[in-house]
Amino acid sequence: MRFRAESTNPASVHADVLAVPIYKEDAELTGDLAELNAAAGGVISQAIEWGEFNILEHYSALIDAGTIAADRILLVNAVRRGRGPWRARRLASTATRRLQGKGVERLALWLRDGEDEDGYTAAIVGALQGAYRPYAHYGRVRDTEAMLRSVPEVVLVGEHAPSQDVVDRAAHMAEGVEFGRGLANRATNDLYPEKMAEVARELEADGCTVEVLDVDQMRALGMEALLGVGQGAAHPPVLIGIRLPGWEKASPERRLAIVGKGVCFDSGGISIKPSERMEEMKHDKSGAAAVIAAARTLARIAPDAPVMAVAPMVENMPGGNAQRPGDVVKAMNGKTIEVTNTDAEGRLILADALHWAEQQGATHLVDVATLTGAASVAFGDLISCYFAKPREWGLEVQRAADATGEWFWEMPLATEYRPAYDSAHADMVNSATRDGSLIKSAVFLSEFATVPWVHVDIGGSAYLTADRAANPKGALGTTVSTLVRLALDYSAAL
C-alpha cells in the first residue's frame, strides 16, 4: 500500500473513493461537511435523509459522489469527535476494510479534525490494518482474484499534511504492526519456540545482534521459573534477545528493554483450561510478537535507538514431565516460587526475562503480555491497561500510546496486595486469590524489576474473537506502534 498526504480541499481530490468521517455532532450538516455536501450537489444529505446512512445503525455507506472530483463517497461512522489519533486510526481501518475486494485503485481519506503528524501517522497505521487478511499466510483455495483485491494507494487529505518523510516513517510503523500481527496469528504447529528464534535471527540482516539461549544456557543462569513452564512440552523453551545497533553505543545510564510474553500455546498445563475457545491460546505469544516486530521496525527507521527486545518463548503443555501444582522453583534473581497454578505461567517466564534484561544493562523496562483474563473482563478488546513503577515512566508510555492511536489506561500498582502471594514453602506463590487479580498479577511482576518498569496487560486487546468493522477476527498487533514511538521518543531525549 502506497501513502501520500495533501493539504487540499477534499472536493478537489481525484480518487475512486473519498472517505468522509461522520460524527454524531453532524445531525445537522454544518461547517466543512456542509461545504462538501454543497460541492457534491447534496448527495450526503440525501443519503442521510433516505436512510442509506444512519450513525446509529451503519458503520459505513458507499454512495455516488455527485459533482466533486472523486467517483464515490464512503461515509464512515466516526462516532464522536475527539481522541485524535485513536479516532483517525479507526476511521482509516474501517474505510480500507469496507473497500476490500471492490477494485478501488485510489482512496482519499479526509481527516476533518485538522490532525497533526500523530493523526496522520495513526491513520496510515489504521489504513494498512483495515486491509489485513488473517488467512493470507496460509491461503484459502476458495478466494478469487477479485476477493483478494485491496486498495493500493491512500491519499490523506487535511489542513496540515506532513512531509513525505513523515509519511514514509509512518508506513514503516504500519508494516511493523502487520508483521507482529502475522506472527501472533500463526498456528502453534507452524510457530513454536525454535521457529520464533529463526524469525528473530532474520533481524541480523537489519543490523541487529540476536542471541538465543537454549535450555542448558538458561539452566546455567538459574532461570528455573522460565524453564519450569516449558518442561512438559515437546518443543524446548528458548530466550531471545535482540539488540539494535544503538544498544552497544548507548550510555550505560539509558537503555530500554522491551520484553514480551511468548507462550506459543497455553493449554494451562496440569491446571488445564476448558476446551472451549482453547484454540485462541496460540495468541498467547502476542507480547513476544509485538516486541520482535517493534525491534524489526526500529532497526529500519532508527537503528541507533538504545533498545533491546527480549522474548521468552515456551509452550505450556501437560506432558509427562510437566510442572505440577506444588512444585517450587527458584527464579534467576534468587526468589523461590511455589507454583500453585500452572496456568499462571506468563508471570513466571517474565520474571526471569525481566531480570535477565536488567543483567544485560537495561535501565528502563516495558513488558507486554496477554497475562490475565481479568484484563479482558475489565477493559474488553479496545483498551490495554498498564501498571508503572514509577508513575512518571508510565506516563511516557501512555504518551507514546496516545500518539499512535492506541488506547491505554493506567491502573494502580497496589503493592499492599503483596501478602496475598505469601507461601509456607517459598518466598511466594505464583497465583493469588481472584479478588483484585488484575492488580495482583502486576504486583507479582514488580518483584522482579528494580529499574523503572511498566507492565502492559493486553489480555483483552491483543486479538478479536469476532469480526469488527475496523478489523477482522484474530490478532491486532497491539502495542507495536506504541513501543516504536516510545523508543523514538526515548532516543530523542538522549
C-alpha positions in Angstrom: 0.0 0.0 0.0 1.4 3.4 -1.0 0.7 6.6 1.0 0.9 10.3 0.5 -0.6 13.4 2.1 -2.1 16.5 0.6 -3.2 19.8 2.1 -6.1 20.5 -0.2 -9.9 20.7 -0.4 -11.4 17.2 -0.3 -13.9 18.1 -3.0 -11.0 18.6 -5.5 -9.2 15.3 -4.9 -9.2 12.9 -7.8 -9.8 9.4 -6.4 -12.0 6.4 -6.9 -13.4 6.9 -3.4 -13.3 9.8 -0.9 -13.8 8.6 2.7 -15.7 11.1 4.8 -16.0 10.8 8.6 -19.4 11.5 10.0 -19.8 12.3 13.7 -22.9 12.3 16.0 -22.5 16.0 16.1 -23.3 16.1 12.3 -27.0 15.6 12.8 -27.3 19.0 11.1 -24.8 19.4 8.3 -22.7 22.4 9.1 -19.2 23.8 8.5 -16.8 21.8 6.5 -19.2 18.9 6.0 -21.9 21.3 4.7 -19.4 22.7 2.3 -18.5 19.3 0.9 -22.2 18.4 0.7 -22.9 21.5 -1.3 -19.9 20.9 -3.6 -21.2 17.4 -4.3 -24.7 18.5 -5.1 -26.3 17.5 -1.8 -25.6 13.7 -2.1 -24.5 13.4 1.6 -27.7 14.9 3.0 -29.8 12.9 0.5 -28.1 9.6 1.7 -28.8 10.5 5.3 -32.4 11.6 4.6 -33.1 8.4 2.6 -31.7 6.2 5.4 -28.7 4.9 3.4 -26.6 6.1 6.3 -27.6 6.4 9.9 -25.0 6.9 12.5 -27.0 4.8 15.0 -27.2 1.9 12.6 -24.4 1.9 10.0 -20.7 1.6 10.1 -20.3 2.9 6.5 -22.2 3.6 3.3 -20.8 3.9 -0.3 -22.7 6.5 -2.3 -22.3 8.4 -5.6 -20.0 11.4 -5.2 -22.2 13.8 -7.3 -20.3 16.7 -8.7 -17.0 16.5 -6.8 -13.7 15.1 -8.3 -13.9 11.7 -6.6 -16.1 9.0 -8.2 -17.7 7.8 -4.9 -18.0 8.9 -1.3 -17.7 6.5 1.6 -19.5 7.8 4.6 -17.7 6.4 7.7 -19.2 6.3 11.2 -16.6 8.1 13.3 -19.0 8.3 16.3 -17.8 11.4 18.2 -15.1 14.0 17.6 -12.1 13.8 19.8 -9.5 11.2 20.8 -7.3 12.4 17.9 -5.0 9.7 16.6 -7.2 6.9 18.1 -10.2 8.1 16.0 -8.1 8.7 12.9 -6.7 5.1 13.2 -10.1 3.5 13.4 -11.6 5.7 10.7 -8.9 4.6 8.3 -9.1 0.9 9.1 -12.9 1.0 8.7 -12.6 2.6 5.3 -10.0 0.3 3.8 -11.7 -2.8 5.3 -15.0 -1.7 3.8 -13.4 -1.4 0.3 -11.6 -4.8 0.2 -12.4 -6.6 -3.0 -14.0 -3.6 -4.6 -11.3 -2.8 -7.2 -10.6 0.7 -5.8 -7.2 1.9 -7.0 -7.0 5.2 -5.0 -8.7 6.1 -1.7 -8.7 9.6 -0.5 -9.1 9.8 3.3 -10.3 13.1 4.7 -9.0 13.9 8.1 -11.6 16.5 9.2 -10.2 17.4 12.6 -7.0 19.2 11.4 -4.8 16.3 12.5 -1.2 16.9 13.4 1.6 14.5 12.4 0.5 12.0 15.0 -3.0 11.9 13.5 -1.6 11.3 10.0 0.7 8.5 11.4 -2.2 6.8 13.1 -4.4 7.0 10.0 -1.6 5.3 8.0 -1.3 2.5 10.5 -5.1 2.2 10.5 -5.3 2.1 6.7 -3.0 -0.9 6.5 -4.7 -2.6 9.4 -8.0 -2.4 7.6 -6.5 -4.2 4.6 -5.2 -7.1 6.6 -6.4 -10.6 5.9 -5.7 -13.1 8.7 -5.8 -16.0 6.3 -3.2 -14.6 4.0 -0.2 -16.6 5.5 -1.8 -20.0 4.8 -4.1 -19.1 1.9 -7.6 -20.3 1.0 -8.5 -22.1 -2.2 -11.9 -20.5 -2.3 -10.6 -17.0 -2.7 -11.0 -15.5 -6.1 -8.6 -12.9 -7.5 -11.3 -10.2 -7.1 -11.8 -11.1 -3.4 -8.1 -10.6 -2.7 -8.0 -7.0 -4.0 -7.0 -4.3 -1.6 -6.6 -0.5 -2.0 -3.1 0.0 -3.4 -2.9 3.8 -2.8 -4.2 6.0 0.0 -4.1 9.8 -0.1 -4.6 11.5 3.3 -6.3 14.9 2.9 -6.3 17.5 5.6 -5.2 21.0 6.6 -1.7 20.2 7.9 -0.3 17.5 5.6 3.1 16.3 6.9 6.2 15.8 4.7 6.7 12.6 2.7 9.5 11.6 5.2 6.9 11.6 8.0 4.5 9.6 5.8 7.2 7.1 4.9 8.2 6.5 8.5 4.6 6.0 9.4 4.3 3.4 6.6 7.2 1.5 8.2 5.4 1.6 11.5 2.2 0.3 9.9 4.1 -2.5 8.2 5.7 -3.4 11.6 2.2 -3.6 13.2 1.1 -6.0 10.5 4.3 -8.1 10.8 3.7 -8.5 14.5 0.0 -9.3 13.8 1.0 -12.0 11.4 3.4 -13.6 14.0 0.7 -13.7 16.6 -1.8 -15.2 14.2 0.4 -18.1 13.1 -0.6 -21.6 14.3 1.5 -23.2 17.0 2.4 -26.2 14.8 3.9 -23.6 12.5 5.5 -21.2 15.0 6.9 -22.9 18.1 9.8 -21.6 20.2 12.6 -22.7 17.9 10.7 -21.3 14.9 10.3 -17.9 16.6 14.0 -17.9 17.2 14.5 -18.4 13.5 12.3 -15.4 12.8 14.3 -13.3 15.3 17.6 -14.3 13.6 16.3 -12.8 10.4 16.8 -9.4 12.1 20.5 -9.8 11.8 20.0 -8.7 8.1 18.8 -5.4 9.5 21.9 -4.9 11.6 20.7 -6.4 14.9 22.6 -8.7 17.2 20.5 -11.7 18.0 21.1 -14.0 20.9 19.2 -17.2 21.5 19.6 -19.0 24.9 18.9 -22.7 24.9 17.8 -24.9 27.9 21.3 -25.6 29.1 22.3 -21.9 29.0 19.2 -20.9 30.8 19.7 -23.6 33.4 23.3 -22.4 34.0 21.9 -18.9 34.6 19.3 -20.1 37.1 16.2 -19.5 35.1 14.1 -22.2 36.8 10.9 -20.1 36.7 11.0 -19.9 32.9 12.2 -23.5 32.4 9.6 -25.0 34.7 6.8 -23.7 32.4 8.2 -25.3 29.3 9.4 -28.6 30.7 6.3 -30.6 29.7 6.4 -29.6 26.1 8.0 -31.4 23.1 9.4 -28.1 21.9 12.0 -26.8 24.4 12.0 -23.2 25.6 14.3 -20.5 24.3 15.1 -17.0 25.4 15.5 -14.5 22.5 17.5 -11.3 22.9 17.6 -8.8 20.0 19.9 -5.8 20.4 19.7 -2.9 18.0 23.0 -1.4 16.8 22.3 1.5 19.2 22.3 -0.7 22.3 26.1 -1.1 22.5 26.7 2.6 21.5 24.3 3.9 24.2 25.3 5.3 27.5 25.0 2.7 30.3 22.7 5.0 32.1 20.0 4.9 29.4 19.0 1.7 27.7 15.4 0.5 27.1 14.4 -3.2 27.1 11.0 -4.3 25.7 10.0 -7.7 27.0 7.2 -9.8 25.5 5.4 -12.8 26.8 5.9 -15.7 24.3 3.7 -18.6 25.2 3.3 -20.2 21.7 0.4 -22.3 23.1 -1.1 -22.2 26.6 -3.1 -25.3 27.5 -2.9 -24.3 31.1 -0.6 -27.2 31.8 -1.7 -29.6 34.6 -4.1 -26.8 35.6 -5.7 -27.3 32.2 -8.0 -24.8 30.6 -11.6 -25.6 29.4 -11.6 -26.9 25.9 -14.0 -24.1 24.7 -12.0 -21.5 22.7 -8.7 -23.1 23.6 -7.6 -22.6 20.0 -7.3 -18.9 20.8 -4.3 -19.7 23.0 -2.0 -19.5 20.0 -2.3 -15.8 20.6 -0.6 -16.1 24.0 2.6 -15.2 22.1 1.3 -11.8 21.2 3.6 -9.9 23.5 6.7 -11.6 22.1 5.4 -11.0 18.6 5.0 -7.3 19.4 8.5 -6.7 20.8 10.1 -8.6 17.9 8.1 -6.6 15.4 8.9 -3.4 17.2 12.6 -4.2 17.1 12.4 -5.0 13.4 10.7 -1.7 12.7 13.2 0.3 14.7 16.1 -1.4 13.0 14.8 0.0 9.8 13.9 3.6 10.8 16.0 4.3 13.9 18.8 1.7 14.2 20.7 3.9 16.7 17.9 3.6 19.3 19.3 2.1 22.5 16.8 -0.7 22.5 16.8 -4.4 23.2 13.9 -6.8 22.7 13.6 -9.8 24.9 11.2 -12.7 24.2 11.0 -15.7 26.5 9.4 -18.5 24.3 7.7 -21.6 25.7 4.8 -24.0 25.2 2.7 -24.7 28.3 1.7 -28.3 27.9 0.5 -31.1 30.3 3.2 -33.6 29.2 4.6 -36.4 31.4 7.3 -34.1 32.7 5.0 -31.1 33.1 5.3 -28.8 36.0 2.9 -29.8 38.8 1.0 -27.6 41.3 3.1 -27.6 44.4 6.4 -27.5 42.6 8.9 -25.0 43.9 11.3 -23.2 41.5 14.0 -20.6 42.0 13.9 -17.6 39.7 17.1 -16.0 38.3 17.0 -13.3 40.9 17.1 -15.9 43.7 13.5 -15.7 44.8 11.7 -19.1 45.3 8.2 -19.5 43.9 5.7 -22.2 44.8 3.6 -23.0 41.7 0.0 -23.2 42.9 -1.5 -22.8 39.4 0.4 -23.9 36.3 -2.0 -21.7 34.2 -0.4 -18.6 35.8 2.6 -19.3 33.7 3.2 -15.9 31.9 4.4 -14.2 35.1 6.9 -17.0 35.6 8.6 -16.6 32.3 8.5 -12.8 32.5 10.1 -13.0 36.0 13.3 -14.4 34.6 13.2 -12.4 31.3 12.8 -9.1 33.2 15.7 -9.9 35.5 17.9 -11.1 32.6 17.2 -7.8 30.7 18.4 -5.9 33.7 21.5 -8.0 33.8 22.2 -7.1 30.2 22.2 -3.4 31.1 18.6 -2.3 30.7 17.9 0.9 32.7 14.2 1.1 31.7 11.8 -1.8 31.1 8.4 -2.3 29.4 6.8 -5.7 29.3 3.8 -6.6 27.2 1.8 -9.7 27.9 -1.6 -11.4 27.4 -1.3 -12.0 31.1 -4.8 -12.2 32.6 -8.4 -12.9 31.6 -9.2 -10.2 34.2 -7.9 -7.6 31.8 -10.5 -8.7 29.2 -13.3 -8.7 31.7 -12.4 -5.2 32.9 -11.4 -3.5 29.7 -12.8 -5.5 26.8 -10.9 -5.5 23.4 -10.5 -1.8 22.9 -8.2 -0.9 25.9 -4.9 -2.1 27.2 -4.2 -1.5 30.9 -0.8 -0.7 32.3 1.0 -0.5 35.7 4.0 1.6 36.3 6.9 1.9 38.8 7.4 4.9 39.0 4.3 6.6 37.6 6.4 9.1 35.6 7.8 6.3 33.4 4.3 5.0 32.9 3.2 8.4 31.7 5.9 8.3 29.0 4.5 5.0 27.7 1.0 6.5 27.9 2.0 9.4 25.7 3.5 7.1 23.1 0.3 5.1 23.0 -1.9 8.2 22.7 0.3 9.5 19.8 -0.1 6.3 17.7 -3.8 5.8 18.3 -3.7 3.0 20.9 -5.9 3.3 24.0 -4.0 2.7 27.2 -5.4 3.1 30.8 -3.4 3.4 33.9 -4.1 1.0 36.8 -2.7 1.3 40.4 0.3 -0.8 41.4 -1.1 -1.6 44.8 1.9 -3.3 46.4 -0.2 -3.6 49.6 -1.6 -6.8 48.0 1.9 -8.4 48.2 0.9 -10.6 51.3 -1.6 -12.4 49.0 1.4 -14.1 47.5 2.9 -15.4 50.8 3.9 -19.1 50.7 4.5 -21.5 53.6 7.2 -23.2 51.5 8.9 -20.5 49.4 9.2 -16.7 49.1 5.9 -16.5 47.2 3.3 -18.4 45.3 2.6 -17.7 41.7 -1.2 -17.3 41.9 -3.1 -15.2 44.5 -6.8 -15.0 45.3 -9.2 -14.0 42.5 -10.3 -10.7 44.0 -8.2 -7.9 42.5 -6.4 -10.5 40.4 -5.6 -8.0 37.6 -3.7 -5.7 40.0 -2.1 -8.6 41.9 -0.6 -10.0 38.7 1.3 -6.8 38.2 2.3 -6.8 41.9 3.9 -10.3 41.3 5.9 -9.0 38.4 7.1 -5.9 40.3 9.1 -8.3 42.5 11.4 -8.9 39.5 12.1 -5.3 38.3 14.4 -2.9 40.2 14.6 -0.2 37.5 11.8 1.9 36.1 9.3 -0.5 34.7 5.9 -0.7 33.0 3.7 -3.7 32.6 1.1 -3.7 29.8 -1.6 -6.3 30.0 -3.1 -7.0 26.6 -5.2 -10.0 27.7 -8.3 -8.4 26.1 -6.8 -6.1 23.5 -4.4 -8.5 21.7 -6.9 -10.1 19.5 -10.6 -10.1 18.4 -12.8 -13.1 18.9 -15.2 -11.9 16.1 -15.0 -9.7 13.0 -15.4 -5.9 13.5 -16.0 -3.1 11.1 -12.4 -1.9 11.5 -10.6 -5.3 11.8 -11.1 -9.0 11.2 -11.1 -11.7 13.8 -7.7 -12.5 15.2 -4.6 -10.7 16.3 -4.3 -6.9 16.1 -0.6 -6.2 16.5 -1.4 -4.4 19.8 1.4 -2.3 21.3 3.8 -2.5 18.3 3.2 1.2 17.3 3.4 2.3 21.0 6.7 0.5 21.5 8.2 2.0 18.3 7.0 5.5 19.3 8.3 5.1 22.8 11.7 4.1 21.6 11.8 7.1 19.2 10.9 9.5 22.0 13.3 7.7 24.3 16.1 8.2 21.8 15.2 11.8 21.2 15.6 12.5 24.9 19.2 11.3 25.0 
